[in-house]
Amino acid sequence: MASRIQALLFDLDGTLVDHDTAAGAAVAEALQGTPDLPDLDQEHIRRRWAELEQHAMERYLAGELTFTGQRRLRSVSLAAELGLGAWDDAKADTWFAEYLRHYESAWRAYPDAQPTLDALADQHPHLRLGVLTNGDAEQQRRKLHEVGLATVLSEVIVSSEVSTAKPDPLIFEHACDLLGLDPDQIAYVGDRLHTDAAAAAKAGMHGIWLNRTGDPTPSELPTIQTLHDIPALLTSLNGTASSLGNEL
């Protein structure tokens, strides 16, 4: 018989925290103060910044760039594409510091995050809740604190602290070791199908895809469009409405 779920882990950016909105607003604000800036298509800038971030973060997670290096690459690349010349490290760092100030001030949890965590804590008080995220540990932990989610999420696993990153199975195995649980006792929720849900499932966990945008990409994994659906899904995964709370 399959084990009851005893822990629920979440991805952070795009799942609990609205990173895309914060990053889009921040890059627009930071560019407003940039001299010699041409007229911009703001939507294009937001999309391009997101693409540059994904590319640079992939290289950071692969060990090809330092955390500072990936920030510089994004800044220098955007400046070059906007015709602002070749920025040196100092200029890139100065601009990114301004971007970061706006980004951090725009951190917000999704509206469904806190109510869902409150409901889980109330309905399943013995269910362990946490975060498993790629990124820089200091920034990710501070982000959780600033948006008010840190107190209920007792377990926090960040790729920079364990020297491996999603979708590598090793980071999920590390989570199992940290929690002292078998993979099938853990559920994992994330907004990226392959990096989050499918990778967790491959590692033996219950991978859940949070498809906020209604992407038509087919998936055999459990799929939800809002975090509000998690309590009912956990009940389904555990088999009966009462089994989760009674058996933990």
SEKOLLO-19586 format. One line per 2 residues: for each residue x, y, z of N, C-alpha, C, CB. Coordinates in nm, 3 decimals, m for minus. Glycine has a CB too. Layout:
X:Y:Z:X:Y:Z:X:Y:Z:X:Y:Z; ...
This chain:
0.084:m0.120:0.000:0.000:0.000:0.000:0.088:0.124:0.000:m0.095:0.001:0.122; 0.055:0.223:m0.081:0.134:0.345:m0.089:0.133:0.418:0.044:0.082:0.435:m0.202
0.246:0.483:0.077:0.256:0.559:0.201:0.170:0.685:0.195:0.402:0.596:0.230; 0.120:0.725:0.311:0.048:0.851:0.319:0.147:0.966:0.306:m0.030:0.862:0.451
0.102:1.075:0.247:0.188:1.192:0.230:0.208:1.260:0.364:0.127:1.291:0.127; 0.333:1.276:0.402:0.366:1.336:0.530:0.433:1.472:0.517:0.456:1.245:0.607
0.472:1.509:0.397:0.534:1.640:0.375:0.493:1.694:0.239:0.689:1.631:0.387; 0.476:1.823:0.233:0.441:1.890:0.108:0.541:2.003:0.087:0.294:1.945:0.112
0.614:1.995:m0.023:0.713:2.097:m0.057:0.667:2.176:m0.178:0.851:2.032:m0.085; 0.703:2.303:m0.181:0.665:2.393:m0.288:0.788:2.450:m0.357:0.578:2.506:m0.235
0.779:2.470:m0.487:0.868:2.560:m0.557:0.838:2.701:m0.506:0.851:2.549:m0.715; 0.929:2.795:m0.527:0.906:2.931:m0.475:0.859:3.027:m0.585:1.033:2.984:m0.411
0.948:3.064:m0.677:0.916:3.163:m0.780:0.822:3.104:m0.884:1.044:3.214:m0.847; 0.710:3.171:m0.904:0.610:3.123:m0.999:0.508:3.031:m0.935:0.677:3.052:m1.111
0.534:2.990:m0.813:0.442:2.901:m0.741:0.384:2.970:m0.619:0.514:2.771:m0.700; 0.470:3.015:m0.529:0.425:3.089:m0.411:0.441:3.239:m0.428:0.503:3.043:m0.289
0.546:3.280:m0.497:0.577:3.422:m0.515:0.570:3.458:m0.662:0.718:3.456:m0.458; 0.508:3.574:m0.691:0.489:3.618:m0.830:0.616:3.686:m0.881:0.368:3.714:m0.841
0.713:3.603:m0.914:0.842:3.654:m0.961:0.829:3.729:m1.092:0.940:3.539:m0.979; 0.754:3.678:m1.187:0.747:3.739:m1.320:0.695:3.883:m1.314:0.659:3.656:m1.411
0.591:3.906:m1.236:0.538:4.041:m1.225:0.639:4.134:m1.159:0.407:4.041:m1.145; 0.705:4.087:m1.055:0.805:4.168:m0.986:0.922:4.200:m1.077:0.854:4.097:m0.861
0.970:4.102:m1.150:1.085:4.123:m1.240:1.049:4.216:m1.354:1.136:3.990:m1.295; 0.929:4.200:m1.411:0.886:4.286:m1.520:0.873:4.430:m1.477:0.756:4.238:m1.576
0.815:4.453:m1.361:0.801:4.589:m1.310:0.938:4.649:m1.279:0.712:4.591:m1.185; 1.027:4.568:m1.223:1.158:4.617:m1.183:1.244:4.657:m1.301:1.229:4.512:m1.102
1.244:4.577:m1.408:1.327:4.612:m1.522:1.276:4.739:m1.589:1.330:4.497:m1.623; 1.146:4.759:m1.592:1.089:4.881:m1.648:1.131:5.002:m1.564:0.936:4.872:m1.657
1.125:4.990:m1.433:1.162:5.100:m1.344:1.311:5.130:m1.355:1.126:5.066:m1.200; 1.393:5.027:m1.357:1.538:5.048:m1.363:1.581:5.113:m1.493:1.610:4.916:m1.345
1.515:5.078:m1.602:1.551:5.135:m1.732:1.509:5.280:m1.745:1.490:5.053:m1.843; 1.410:5.322:m1.670:1.364:5.461:m1.679:1.475:5.560:m1.644:1.246:5.482:m1.587
1.564:5.518:m1.556:1.672:5.608:m1.517:1.799:5.590:m1.597:1.702:5.589:m1.373; 1.794:5.514:m1.705:1.913:5.488:m1.786:1.930:5.595:m1.893:1.905:5.349:m1.851
2.044:5.666:m1.897:2.065:5.769:m2.000:2.066:5.711:m2.141:2.197:5.842:m1.973; 2.029:5.794:m2.237:2.035:5.760:m2.380:1.949:5.639:m2.416:2.178:5.732:m2.420
1.841:5.624:m2.344:1.755:5.510:m2.369:1.661:5.537:m2.486:1.676:5.474:m2.244; 1.652:5.447:m2.583:1.558:5.466:m2.694:1.415:5.439:m2.649:1.595:5.374:m2.812
1.318:5.471:m2.733:1.180:5.436:m2.704:1.168:5.284:m2.695:1.083:5.493:m2.812; 1.096:5.238:m2.595:1.092:5.094:m2.568:0.952:5.037:m2.583:1.145:5.066:m2.430
0.947:4.914:m2.630:0.827:4.834:m2.624:0.834:4.760:m2.491:0.814:4.735:m2.748; 0.758:4.808:m2.393:0.771:4.756:m2.258:0.743:4.606:m2.249:0.679:4.831:m2.166
0.645:4.560:m2.324:0.613:4.418:m2.319:0.728:4.335:m2.375:0.484:4.389:m2.398; 0.789:4.385:m2.483:0.905:4.315:m2.539:1.019:4.311:m2.439:0.951:4.383:m2.670
1.043:4.422:m2.369:1.151:4.428:m2.271:1.127:4.326:m2.160:1.163:4.571:m2.212; 1.004:4.317:m2.112:0.974:4.221:m2.007:0.999:4.077:m2.053:0.828:4.236:m1.962
0.953:4.047:m2.175:0.975:3.912:m2.227:1.123:3.883:m2.246:0.901:3.893:m2.361; 1.195:3.980:m2.301:1.337:3.960:m2.327:1.415:3.946:m2.197:1.394:4.075:m2.410
1.381:4.023:m2.097:1.448:4.014:m1.967:1.426:3.876:m1.905:1.397:4.125:m1.872; 1.306:3.824:m1.920:1.276:3.691:m1.868:1.359:3.585:m1.942:1.125:3.660:m1.882
1.376:3.602:m2.073:1.456:3.507:m2.150:1.603:3.513:m2.109:1.442:3.536:m2.301; 1.653:3.635:m2.091:1.793:3.651:m2.048:1.814:3.592:m1.910:1.832:3.800:m2.049
1.717:3.610:m1.823:1.727:3.554:m1.689:1.732:3.401:m1.696:1.609:3.600:m1.603; 1.644:3.341:m1.772:1.641:3.195:m1.782:1.773:3.141:m1.832:1.527:3.149:m1.873
1.827:3.203:m1.938:1.953:3.158:m1.995:2.067:3.172:m1.894:1.985:3.237:m2.123; 2.075:3.288:m1.828:2.183:3.312:m1.733:2.172:3.221:m1.611:2.184:3.458:m1.690
2.049:3.200:m1.563:2.031:3.114:m1.447:2.066:2.969:m1.479:1.888:3.124:m1.397; 2.035:2.925:m1.599:2.073:2.790:m1.638:2.225:2.772:m1.634:2.021:2.758:m1.779
2.296:2.872:m1.678:2.442:2.866:m1.675:2.494:2.873:m1.532:2.501:2.979:m1.758; 2.428:2.953:m1.447:2.465:2.959:m1.306:2.443:2.824:m1.238:2.385:3.069:m1.233
2.326:2.765:m1.261:2.294:2.638:m1.198:2.383:2.524:m1.248:2.149:2.603:m1.222; 2.434:2.540:m1.371:2.525:2.441:m1.427:2.668:2.462:m1.379:2.520:2.445:m1.578
2.692:2.567:m1.301:2.825:2.595:m1.250:2.913:2.673:m1.345:2.891:2.469:m1.216; 2.855:2.725:m1.453:2.934:2.800:m1.551:2.953:2.946:m1.512:2.868:2.791:m1.686
2.865:2.998:m1.427:2.872:3.137:m1.384:2.853:3.144:m1.233:2.767:3.223:m1.456; 2.912:3.245:m1.171:2.880:3.274:m1.032:2.744:3.342:m1.026:2.990:3.362:m0.966
2.689:3.359:m0.906:2.561:3.426:m0.894:2.574:3.571:m0.941:2.511:3.421:m0.748; 2.684:3.636:m0.905:2.709:3.772:m0.954:2.731:3.772:m1.103:2.830:3.834:m0.884
2.798:3.669:m1.153:2.824:3.660:m1.297:2.698:3.651:m1.380:2.911:3.542:m1.325; 2.599:3.577:m1.333:2.475:3.565:m1.410:2.400:3.699:m1.409:2.385:3.453:m1.352
2.411:3.774:m1.300:2.349:3.907:m1.297:2.416:4.000:m1.398:2.357:3.967:m1.155; 2.548:3.995:m1.403:2.621:4.080:m1.497:2.589:4.043:m1.641:2.771:4.070:m1.472
2.580:3.914:m1.669:2.549:3.871:m1.805:2.414:3.924:m1.850:2.551:3.718:m1.814; 2.315:3.917:m1.765:2.182:3.968:m1.799:2.185:4.117:m1.826:2.082:3.938:m1.687
2.255:4.192:m1.740:2.260:4.338:m1.753:2.334:4.380:m1.879:2.327:4.400:m1.631; 2.450:4.319:m1.901:2.533:4.353:m2.017:2.462:4.316:m2.147:2.669:4.282:m2.009
2.397:4.202:m2.149:2.327:4.157:m2.269:2.212:4.250:m2.303:2.276:4.014:m2.252; 2.133:4.289:m2.203:2.021:4.379:m2.228:2.070:4.515:m2.276:1.936:4.395:m2.102
2.175:4.566:m2.213:2.229:4.696:m2.254:2.276:4.693:m2.399:2.346:4.736:m2.163; 2.345:4.587:m2.437:2.394:4.574:m2.575:2.277:4.569:m2.673:2.481:4.449:m2.590
2.172:4.496:m2.640:2.057:4.484:m2.730:1.981:4.616:m2.744:1.963:4.375:m2.680; 1.989:4.700:m2.642:1.922:4.830:m2.646:2.010:4.940:m2.705:1.878:4.870:m2.507
2.129:4.902:m2.749:2.219:4.999:m2.810:2.285:5.092:m2.711:2.145:5.079:m2.910; 2.301:5.046:m2.586:2.359:5.130:m2.482:2.509:5.110:m2.466:2.290:5.103:m2.350
2.568:5.032:m2.556:2.712:5.012:m2.553:2.753:4.891:m2.472:2.779:5.133:m2.497; 2.884:4.874:m2.461:2.942:4.760:m2.388:2.966:4.801:m2.244:3.074:4.710:m2.456
2.886:4.751:m2.154:2.901:4.785:m2.013:3.010:4.701:m1.949:2.768:4.766:m1.938; 3.094:4.766:m1.866:3.190:4.690:m1.788:3.121:4.638:m1.660:3.316:4.778:m1.752
3.196:4.563:m1.581:3.137:4.502:m1.462:3.081:4.607:m1.366:3.239:4.416:m1.390; 3.154:4.716:m1.350:3.111:4.818:m1.255:2.977:4.879:m1.297:3.217:4.927:m1.242
2.963:4.909:m1.425:2.838:4.967:m1.472:2.723:4.867:m1.463:2.853:5.017:m1.616; 2.754:4.743:m1.498:2.651:4.639:m1.489:2.606:4.621:m1.344:2.705:4.506:m1.545
2.702:4.622:m1.251:2.668:4.605:m1.110:2.584:4.721:m1.058:2.794:4.591:m1.027; 2.618:4.841:m1.101:2.543:4.959:m1.056:2.399:4.954:m1.106:2.611:5.088:m1.104
2.383:4.919:m1.234:2.247:4.912:m1.289:2.168:4.799:m1.224:2.250:4.892:m1.442; 2.233:4.684:m1.203:2.159:4.572:m1.145:2.119:4.602:m1.001:2.243:4.443:m1.151
2.199:4.677:m0.929:2.163:4.715:m0.793:2.034:4.797:m0.793:2.276:4.793:m0.726; 2.020:4.884:m0.893:1.896:4.962:m0.905:1.779:4.870:m0.941:1.912:5.073:m1.011
1.803:4.780:m1.035:1.699:4.682:m1.069:1.658:4.603:m0.947:1.748:4.588:m1.180; 1.756:4.556:m0.869:1.729:4.472:m0.754:1.647:4.546:m0.649:1.859:4.422:m0.693
1.674:4.675:m0.633:1.597:4.754:m0.537:1.449:4.754:m0.575:1.650:4.898:m0.531; 1.421:4.773:m0.702:1.281:4.771:m0.748:1.222:4.631:m0.741:1.271:4.825:m0.891
1.303:4.531:m0.774:1.256:4.392:m0.772:1.214:4.351:m0.632:1.364:4.298:m0.825; 1.298:4.381:m0.536:1.269:4.341:m0.399:1.146:4.414:m0.344:1.389:4.367:m0.310
1.128:4.539:m0.382:1.012:4.613:m0.333:0.882:4.561:m0.396:1.028:4.762:m0.363; 0.895:4.486:m0.507:0.777:4.433:m0.577:0.747:4.288:m0.541:0.796:4.444:m0.727
0.822:4.229:m0.449:0.795:4.090:m0.408:0.655:4.080:m0.349:0.900:4.041:m0.306; 0.577:3.987:m0.401:0.444:3.962:m0.350:0.414:3.812:m0.359:0.337:4.045:m0.428
0.350:3.760:m0.257:0.299:3.623:m0.267:0.174:3.623:m0.353:0.268:3.565:m0.127; 0.151:3.515:m0.425:0.027:3.502:m0.500:m0.091:3.504:m0.401:0.026:3.370:m0.586
m0.205:3.556:m0.444:m0.321:3.564:m0.353:m0.366:3.430:m0.297:m0.436:3.626:m0.425; m0.338:3.320:m0.369:m0.381:3.189:m0.319:m0.279:3.121:m0.228:m0.411:3.099:m0.436
m0.162:3.184:m0.209:m0.056:3.118:m0.131:m0.088:3.112:0.018:0.076:3.189:m0.153; m0.105:3.228:0.082:m0.127:3.230:0.225:m0.255:3.157:0.267:m0.132:3.371:0.274
m0.368:3.178:0.198:m0.489:3.104:0.237:m0.471:2.953:0.228:m0.606:3.146:0.151; m0.399:2.907:0.126:m0.377:2.763:0.112:m0.289:2.709:0.224:m0.314:2.731:m0.024
m0.183:2.782:0.255:m0.095:2.738:0.364:m0.169:2.739:0.497:0.029:2.827:0.371; m0.251:2.841:0.519:m0.331:2.847:0.642:m0.427:2.728:0.650:m0.409:2.979:0.649
m0.492:2.697:0.537:m0.587:2.584:0.535:m0.515:2.453:0.562:m0.660:2.578:0.399; m0.398:2.436:0.503:m0.323:2.312:0.526:m0.278:2.300:0.671:m0.201:2.306:0.433
m0.231:2.411:0.727:m0.187:2.409:0.867:m0.303:2.380:0.961:m0.122:2.542:0.904; m0.422:2.429:0.925:m0.540:2.408:1.008:m0.596:2.267:0.993:m0.647:2.510:0.974
m0.608:2.221:0.869:m0.671:2.092:0.843:m0.576:1.974:0.866:m0.723:2.089:0.702; m0.448:1.995:0.843:m0.349:1.888:0.854:m0.230:1.937:0.937:m0.303:1.841:0.713
m0.248:1.957:1.066:m0.144:2.019:1.149:m0.014:1.941:1.155:m0.195:2.038:1.287; m0.017:1.813:1.124:0.105:1.732:1.130:0.175:1.720:0.994:0.073:1.594:1.183
0.115:1.778:0.893:0.177:1.778:0.760:0.292:1.877:0.758:0.073:1.813:0.648; 0.410:1.832:0.724:0.527:1.920:0.720:0.527:1.998:0.588:0.658:1.839:0.736
0.542:2.128:0.600:0.536:2.216:0.484:0.672:2.282:0.463:0.426:2.323:0.501; 0.712:2.294:0.337:0.840:2.356:0.310:0.856:2.400:0.167:0.949:2.263:0.346
0.977:2.444:0.136:1.012:2.496:0.004:1.136:2.425:m0.047:1.035:2.648:0.008; 1.136:2.390:m0.174:1.254:2.340:m0.242:1.268:2.424:m0.368:1.243:2.185:m0.275
1.374:2.504:m0.373:1.386:2.603:m0.480:1.528:2.612:m0.534:1.342:2.740:m0.431; 1.540:2.643:m0.660:1.669:2.679:m0.716:1.698:2.826:m0.682:1.673:2.655:m0.870
1.826:2.862:m0.680:1.861:3.002:m0.660:1.961:3.023:m0.549:1.738:3.080:m0.630; 1.975:3.148:m0.510:2.068:3.189:m0.405:1.996:3.180:m0.270:2.122:3.333:m0.430
2.055:3.110:m0.175:1.987:3.082:m0.049:1.951:3.209:0.027:2.074:2.993:0.038; 2.044:3.303:0.033:2.017:3.426:0.109:1.899:3.500:0.050:2.140:3.516:0.111
1.896:3.514:m0.081:1.786:3.587:m0.144:1.653:3.513:m0.129:1.817:3.610:m0.292; 1.654:3.383:m0.150:1.530:3.307:m0.144:1.472:3.303:m0.002:1.552:3.165:m0.195
1.558:3.289:0.097:1.510:3.289:0.235:1.456:3.427:0.274:1.622:3.247:0.330; 1.523:3.531:0.230:1.476:3.667:0.259:1.344:3.694:0.188:1.581:3.772:0.218
1.329:3.641:0.068:1.205:3.658:m0.008:1.088:3.596:0.069:1.218:3.595:m0.149; 1.108:3.475:0.119:1.004:3.410:0.197:0.964:3.492:0.318:1.049:3.273:0.241
1.064:3.549:0.384:1.037:3.631:0.502:0.961:3.758:0.465:1.168:3.668:0.573; 1.004:3.825:0.358:0.945:3.953:0.320:0.799:3.939:0.277:1.025:4.016:0.209
0.764:3.827:0.215:0.625:3.810:0.171:0.538:3.746:0.278:0.620:3.726:0.043; 0.597:3.715:0.394:0.520:3.667:0.507:0.491:3.519:0.510:0.396:3.738:0.512
0.567:3.438:0.434:0.540:3.294:0.428:0.640:3.211:0.507:0.540:3.249:0.286; 0.739:3.273:0.567:0.848:3.198:0.628:0.804:3.117:0.750:0.958:3.292:0.667
0.712:3.170:0.829:0.681:3.105:0.955:0.613:2.970:0.938:0.593:3.195:1.037; 0.529:2.956:0.836:0.455:2.830:0.819:0.535:2.728:0.737:0.321:2.856:0.752
0.638:2.775:0.665:0.718:2.686:0.580:0.848:2.654:0.654:0.748:2.752:0.440; 0.844:2.550:0.734:0.955:2.522:0.826:1.077:2.461:0.757:0.909:2.431:0.934
1.056:2.394:0.645:1.166:2.328:0.575:1.200:2.407:0.449:1.130:2.180:0.540; 1.324:2.454:0.438:1.366:2.532:0.322:1.494:2.472:0.265:1.388:2.682:0.360
1.486:2.428:0.140:1.600:2.367:0.071:1.628:2.450:m0.053:1.571:2.216:0.033; 1.750:2.502:m0.064:1.786:2.591:m0.174:1.908:2.533:m0.245:1.815:2.736:m0.124
1.905:2.538:m0.377:2.009:2.471:m0.456:2.150:2.517:m0.422:1.983:2.494:m0.602; 2.168:2.647:m0.391:2.303:2.697:m0.366:2.364:2.637:m0.240:2.302:2.847:m0.355
2.281:2.583:m0.151:2.332:2.524:m0.027:2.360:2.375:m0.039:2.233:2.547:0.084; 2.312:2.313:m0.145:2.330:2.168:m0.158:2.408:2.129:m0.283:2.196:2.098:m0.159
2.454:2.229:m0.358:2.541:2.207:m0.475:2.477:2.122:m0.582:2.668:2.142:m0.431; 2.346:2.125:m0.591:2.274:2.060:m0.701:2.141:2.132:m0.716:2.254:1.906:m0.675
2.083:2.125:m0.836:1.963:2.203:m0.863:1.863:2.121:m0.942:1.998:2.331:m0.939; 1.736:2.159:m0.929:1.632:2.098:m1.012:1.667:2.120:m1.158:1.492:2.156:m0.980
1.645:2.022:m1.244:1.570:1.896:m1.224:1.654:1.776:m1.181:1.499:1.861:m1.348; 1.777:1.798:m1.136:1.862:1.687:m1.094:1.794:1.611:m0.980:2.002:1.737:m1.051
1.783:1.479:m0.990:1.720:1.400:m0.882:1.790:1.416:m0.748:1.717:1.254:m0.920; 1.917:1.455:m0.750:1.993:1.464:m0.625:1.935:1.564:m0.527:2.136:1.500:m0.654
1.878:1.674:m0.578:1.823:1.773:m0.485:1.695:1.720:m0.419:1.794:1.906:m0.558; 1.620:1.638:m0.492:1.502:1.576:m0.433:1.543:1.466:m0.333:1.411:1.517:m0.543
1.650:1.394:m0.365:1.701:1.295:m0.272:1.751:1.361:m0.144:1.814:1.213:m0.337; 1.813:1.477:m0.160:1.858:1.552:m0.042:1.740:1.591:0.045:1.936:1.678:m0.084
1.629:1.631:m0.019:1.509:1.667:0.057:1.458:1.548:0.137:1.399:1.719:m0.037; 1.459:1.431:0.076:1.415:1.310:0.146:1.503:1.282:0.268:1.417:1.188:0.051
1.634:1.295:0.250:1.727:1.272:0.360:1.704:1.373:0.472:1.873:1.279:0.311; 1.685:1.499:0.435:1.664:1.604:0.533:1.537:1.581:0.614:1.659:1.740:0.465
1.432:1.539:0.545:1.303:1.517:0.611:1.294:1.381:0.679:1.192:1.531:0.511; 1.384:1.290:0.643:1.379:1.156:0.698:1.259:1.077:0.649:1.377:1.162:0.848
1.222:1.102:0.522:1.104:1.039:0.464:1.139:0.970:0.334:0.993:1.143:0.441; 1.058:0.871:0.297:1.071:0.810:0.166:1.011:0.904:0.061:1.001:0.672:0.162
1.055:0.894:m0.064:1.001:0.983:m0.168:0.850:0.979:m0.180:1.062:0.948:m0.301; 0.789:0.860:m0.166:0.644:0.853:m0.185:0.565:0.906:m0.065:0.604:0.711:m0.213
0.637:0.957:0.034:0.572:1.024:0.147:0.574:1.176:0.131:0.641:0.984:0.279; 0.626:1.221:0.018:0.642:1.365:m0.006:0.571:1.404:m0.136:0.792:1.404:m0.011
0.497:1.514:m0.133:0.439:1.573:m0.253:0.514:1.702:m0.284:0.286:1.599:m0.236; 0.527:1.733:m0.413:0.600:1.854:m0.454:0.518:1.928:m0.558:0.740:1.818:m0.510
0.499:2.058:m0.535:0.418:2.143:m0.623:0.507:2.247:m0.689:0.304:2.211:m0.544; 0.498:2.258:m0.822:0.575:2.360:m0.892:0.509:2.400:m1.022:0.715:2.312:m0.919
0.543:2.520:m1.070:0.477:2.574:m1.189:0.542:2.531:m1.320:0.475:2.724:m1.183; 0.659:2.470:m1.313:0.725:2.424:m1.435:0.709:2.273:m1.446:0.877:2.465:m1.435
0.647:2.232:m1.555:0.612:2.091:m1.569:0.733:2.001:m1.559:0.542:2.068:m1.701; 0.834:2.026:m1.640:0.947:1.934:m1.647:1.048:1.955:m1.534:1.017:1.950:m1.780
1.078:2.080:m1.502:1.178:2.108:m1.398:1.126:2.078:m1.259:1.222:2.253:m1.406; 0.997:2.098:m1.238:0.939:2.081:m1.105:0.863:1.948:m1.092:0.846:2.197:m1.074
0.744:1.944:m1.150:0.654:1.830:m1.126:0.710:1.698:m1.180:0.519:1.857:m1.190; 0.752:1.700:m1.307:0.803:1.575:m1.366:0.933:1.531:m1.301:0.824:1.593:m1.516
1.019:1.627:m1.266:1.146:1.591:m1.201:1.121:1.531:m1.064:1.237:1.714:m1.189; 1.024:1.588:m0.990:0.991:1.533:m0.858:0.935:1.391:m0.872:0.890:1.623:m0.786
0.847:1.373:m0.970:0.789:1.240:m0.992:0.897:1.138:m1.031:0.681:1.246:m1.102; 0.993:1.182:m1.111:1.102:1.093:m1.152:1.184:1.049:m1.031:1.193:1.162:m1.255
1.191:1.139:m0.931:1.265:1.108:m0.809:1.182:1.025:m0.711:1.311:1.235:m0.742; 1.058:0.993:m0.748:0.974:0.909:m0.665:0.872:0.981:m0.580:1.058:0.829:m0.578
0.871:1.114:m0.587:0.773:1.192:m0.512:0.640:1.201:m0.588:0.828:1.333:m0.482; 0.541:1.259:m0.524:0.415:1.290:m0.591:0.431:1.428:m0.655:0.293:1.287:m0.490
0.466:1.432:m0.783:0.483:1.559:m0.852:0.349:1.618:m0.893:0.571:1.541:m0.974; 0.328:1.746:m0.861:0.204:1.816:m0.892:0.238:1.939:m0.974:0.125:1.855:m0.761
0.176:1.951:m1.089:0.201:2.066:m1.177:0.099:2.176:m1.151:0.197:2.023:m1.325; 0.149:2.293:m1.111:0.065:2.411:m1.095:0.065:2.485:m1.228:0.116:2.504:m0.978
m0.039:2.466:m1.305:m0.050:2.522:m1.440:m0.134:2.650:m1.434:m0.113:2.418:m1.540; m0.075:2.756:m1.380:m0.149:2.880:m1.359:m0.201:2.941:m1.489:m0.061:2.980:m1.288
m0.132:2.921:m1.599:m0.167:2.986:m1.724:m0.261:2.904:m1.811:m0.043:3.017:m1.801; m0.296:2.784:m1.766:m0.382:2.699:m1.848:m0.312:2.649:m1.972:m0.505:2.774:m1.886
m0.181:2.634:m1.965:m0.102:2.584:m2.077:m0.159:2.450:m2.124:0.049:2.569:m2.037; m0.183:2.433:m2.254:m0.242:2.308:m2.303:m0.147:2.190:m2.307:m0.297:2.329:m2.439
m0.022:2.211:m2.264:0.074:2.100:m2.265:0.017:1.980:m2.190:0.208:2.144:m2.202; 0.008:1.866:m2.253:m0.050:1.749:m2.186:0.041:1.698:m2.074:m0.077:1.637:m2.287
m0.019:1.650:m1.969:0.057:1.593:m1.859:m0.023:1.482:m1.794:0.095:1.700:m1.757; 0.043:1.370:m1.765:m0.021:1.261:m1.693:m0.013:1.282:m1.542:0.042:1.128:m1.731
0.060:1.385:m1.502:0.075:1.414:m1.360:m0.047:1.490:m1.308:0.203:1.494:m1.334; m0.074:1.483:m1.178:m0.181:1.565:m1.121:m0.156:1.712:m1.154:m0.191:1.545:m0.968
m0.259:1.779:m1.201:m0.245:1.918:m1.246:m0.352:2.005:m1.182:m0.254:1.927:m1.400; m0.310:2.121:m1.132:m0.402:2.218:m1.073:m0.376:2.354:m1.135:m0.387:2.223:m0.919
m0.474:2.443:m1.127:m0.457:2.578:m1.179:m0.448:2.682:m1.069:m0.569:2.613:m1.272; m0.473:2.642:m0.947:m0.461:2.731:m0.832:m0.419:2.649:m0.711:m0.595:2.806:m0.804
m0.348:2.713:m0.620:m0.307:2.645:m0.498:m0.426:2.607:m0.412:m0.211:2.732:m0.419; m0.538:2.674:m0.431:m0.658:2.641:m0.354:m0.700:2.494:m0.374:m0.773:2.733:m0.394
m0.656:2.433:m0.484:m0.695:2.295:m0.514:m0.613:2.191:m0.438:m0.683:2.271:m0.661; m0.509:2.234:m0.368:m0.417:2.138:m0.307:m0.482:2.054:m0.196:m0.298:2.210:m0.251
m0.556:2.113:m0.101:m0.613:2.027:0.004:m0.698:1.912:m0.051:m0.699:2.111:0.098; m0.782:1.940:m0.150:m0.865:1.833:m0.208:m0.778:1.732:m0.281:m0.970:1.893:m0.303
m0.675:1.779:m0.349:m0.587:1.687:m0.420:m0.512:1.596:m0.324:m0.488:1.765:m0.508; m0.468:1.651:m0.212:m0.400:1.568:m0.112:m0.493:1.458:m0.061:m0.350:1.654:0.005
m0.617:1.494:m0.038:m0.714:1.394:0.005:m0.727:1.284:m0.099:m0.851:1.459:0.030; m0.731:1.324:m0.226:m0.741:1.226:m0.334:m0.618:1.137:m0.339:m0.761:1.296:m0.468
m0.501:1.197:m0.326:m0.377:1.121:m0.332:m0.365:1.024:m0.215:m0.258:1.214:m0.334; m0.422:1.059:m0.104:m0.416:0.974:0.014:m0.528:0.872:0.020:m0.419:1.058:0.137
m0.626:0.886:m0.067:m0.727:0.782:m0.077:m0.859:0.810:m0.013:m0.676:0.661:m0.022; m0.861:0.871:0.106:m0.987:0.902:0.173:m0.978:1.040:0.235:m1.021:0.796:0.279
m1.092:1.097:0.265:m1.096:1.234:0.317:m1.030:1.246:0.453:m1.238:1.281:0.326; m1.028:1.140:0.532:m0.977:1.150:0.669:m0.840:1.089:0.690:m1.072:1.087:0.761
m0.789:1.017:0.593:m0.669:0.938:0.616:m0.547:1.023:0.644:m0.644:0.851:0.499; m0.535:1.139:0.579:m0.413:1.219:0.595:m0.396:1.262:0.740:m0.415:1.341:0.504
m0.498:1.329:0.795:m0.486:1.377:0.930:m0.477:1.266:1.033:m0.600:1.465:0.962; m0.545:1.154:1.010:m0.549:1.048:1.109:m0.421:0.967:1.115:m0.665:0.958:1.081
m0.351:0.956:1.002:m0.239:0.862:0.999:m0.104:0.929:1.014:m0.241:0.785:0.872; m0.103:1.063:1.017:0.025:1.129:1.034:0.067:1.125:1.180:0.019:1.273:0.984
